[in-house]
Amino acid sequence: MMDSILKKKIADSVLATGLVTHVILLAKGILLGKPSVDLIKKKNLEGYIDQSRTLLKTYGPKIRVPLDFAYVVDEERKEVMVCNLPIDQSLLDLGQKTMEFYASIIKEVKTLFFNGPAGIFEKKETGNRVPNPS
């Protein structure tokens, strides 16, 4: 879907969220940590890593990825910057810095295409807390 949207210039950029983000980061060579990689394997998404490499070569700067992620330890939300990965926790949600970054981009666009949740919204610790757009 990303290829089609970017090729047809339906969108100027894509803000990656959810498991798509994990796949894209792996395609970029960023280590996430065993729990997140195991989830990619469990969901049979490994085949999309090579496709993501091709997308990154073609549309690199147009594909925006998170700056940070949230994870949960003892029912408490914690956050980690992408530059501090890998960690031995499952990455479950966008971090606050990413939400603010994405919100600033969203405020400027005329058309927004959204597909699926960014985090595990059923859990209070990872149900995204969207920053106030002020």
N, C-alpha and C positions, 0 to 999 in steps of 0.2 A: 504494500500500500504506500509506503514511504516513497519508493521509486516513482510510482505513478504521480503522486501529489507534487513531488519536486520537479519531475521531468515536464509535467504539463503546466508548471508554474502556478498551480492552484494555491500553493503556500510559499512564502518566502523562506520559512524555516520550520523545523520540526522540534518540538520540545519533548524529549524522550522521558518516559516514565515507566513504572512497573517493570515487568520482566524484560521488556524490550530494552530498557536501559542496561540491564545486566548483560544481555547478549552484545550490545554495542560496545560496552566497556571491555568485555572479553575480546572482542574483535580488535579493539585498540591496544590490546596487550596489557590491560590493567587487571591485576589480580584482585579478586573480590574476597576470597576466603572460602574455605571448604563448604560451609553450610549453603552459601548462595550458589556455588558451582554445582553442588549436589541437587539443588532444586532445578537448575537448568537441565541437568541430566534427567531427573525424574519426569519433567514435563516434555522431554524429547525435543528440546529447543537447540541442541548443539549444532544441528545442521544449518541454523540461521546465522551462525558466527561467520562463516565464509561469505554469505550473502551480505552481511553487515560490513565486512571488509570492503566489498565492492562498492556499496553505497557510500562508505566513508571516503573512498578514493574519488568518487564522482562528485559527491555533495558535501564533503567534510565540514566546512564552516557553517553550513546550513542545518546541520544536525546538532542540536544543543543537548548536552548531557548534564546531569546533576553535578553540583559542586560538593554536595554532602548528602549523607543518608542518615536515616534513623534506624535504630535497632532497639531491642528491649532486653533488659537484664533485671530479673526479679520484679517484673511488672512495672519497671521504670524506664521511660523513654530516654535514650542516650543518642548522641549524634557523633558522626565521624566524617571528617573531610575525605574526599576521594584520594587525596595525596597521602593519606595515612592508612590506606588499605594495603594488604588484606587484614581482615579481622576474623575471629572465630565465632562470629555471630551472624545470623541471617539478617540481611539488609531488607527492611520491611517497608520503608516509606522514604519519601524525600525529606531532606533536612531543611531546617528553617532558612538557611542561606539560599538554597535552591528555590524554595518557594518564593522568596523575595525577588530573586533573579528572574524567575519565570513570570511572576506577577508584573514586573516592570516591562517585560517583552509583550505580554498579553495586553497591557494598557495601550500599547502603540499599534496593534494590528487592527485591520478592518474585518478580517474573516478569521474565525477560529474553528478548527476541526479538532475534536477531542474524541479519544477512543479509550474507554476503560479508566478505572481508578488508578491513582498514583500510589496508593498505599493500601494496607489492609484496613478498610474503613470500618469493618465490623468490630475492631478492637479499639478501645478508647486511646491507647498509647500510640496507635499508628493511624488513626483516623485523621487525615491531614487537617492541620489548623492553618487555614488560608490567611495570609497577612491582610490587614486592613488596607484597601487600595488608596485610601485618603485622597 
